[in-house]
Amino acid sequence: QVQLVESGGGLVQPGGSLRLSCTASRNIFSINVMGWYRQAPGKERELVADITNGGSTNYADSVKGRFTISRDSAQNTVYLQMNSLKPEDTAVYYCKVHSRVQGDWWGQGTQVTISS
């Protein structure tokens, strides 16, 4: 069964940190891009950050300097370290992987809430 398992969401105060992780099952292969998207209530899903298997990264302007994406390709896992969190970062965060052979796969989403 193909699946992406996300973890690490939760409730944190403004200025705090969270680390999200997402592991893709082994039957997703030839992954070249892994990334995180988010969707806030009433808004469209947007790219937060992604990373290629060569290590090139891409960030939304709103998270540059605060979020860091990384991956462990051997484990099919991608991480998102989120620091200096703001209330506007509140959203459901989704992991996405792109396989050259199998196309795109999405995780189930994990809620991140920034509130005092």
N, C-alpha and C positions, 0 to 999 in steps of 0.2 A: 504494500500500500504506500503510495506516494504521500508524503506529508512534510510540512514545515512546522516545527514546534518552537513557539516563542515563549519567552519568560522575561521577567524583570520589571514589568510595569507596576504601578502603584500610586500612592498619594504621597506627595512631598511638598514641603513648604517652598515658597519662592527663594531662590538662591541655592537650593539644594541640588543633589545629584542623583541620577539613576543610571543603571547600566542594563540595556536590553541585550538579549541574546536570541539567536534563531538558528536552529540546526535543521538542515534538510536531510531527508532520508537518503540512504545510500543508493536507492534506485533512481535518483535524479543525478544524471551524470553530464559531463561536458559543461559544467556551470562556468560561465565566463563573467557574469555580473551578479553581485548580490547587493541588495539595498534595503533601505527603510523608507516607507511612505507614512503619511499621517492624514487623518481626516477628523476635523473638528465638526461639531454639530452645525448643520446648515452650510457647510463649506465643502468644496470639492477636495478629493484626495490629492495630495501634493507630495512631490519628492522631497525627502529630507536629506538623504545622502546615499550615494552608492559607491561601490568599489569594484574594480575589475580584478581578474585573476593575476594581472600584472602589478597590482597595487595602486593603480591610479584612482584617485578619489574625486568626488564631485559633491558639493554641498549647496543647499539652499542658502541664499544670502542671509536669511533670518537666523541661521544657526551657526554660521561661520565664526570660528573662534571659541565657540562654546561646546559644540558636539564633535566627537571624533568617531569615525567608523573604522573598523578593522575586521580582518577575517582570518580564520584558520582553515585554509583550503583542505588540508588533510582530514579535518573533522567536518567539512561541509558546514561550517558555522560562521556566522557574521555577528558582530557586536556593534552596539551603539552606546558610547559613553556620553552621557548628557550632563553637562555642568552648568552652573549659573542659570538654573531653570526659571522660567517666567510663567505667569498665568497663561499667556498666549501660546505656550507650548502644550497646553492641555488638549488632548486628542486621543483617538485610537491609533496606535502605531502598528503598521503592517510590514512584515518582512516580504520581500519579493526576490526570487532568484530567476535568472534567465539562463536556460540551457540552450546551447547551439543546436541540440538535436530535438529536445522535447518542448521548447518554448518557455513560456512564463508560468511560474507557480507562486501562489500567494499563501501567506500564513493566515491564521484565524483572527489575528489582531490582539493587541494587549492595551488596556486602558492606562493612560498616563494622566494624572490629575495634579495640577500645581495649584495649591491653595493654602492660605494661612488659616 
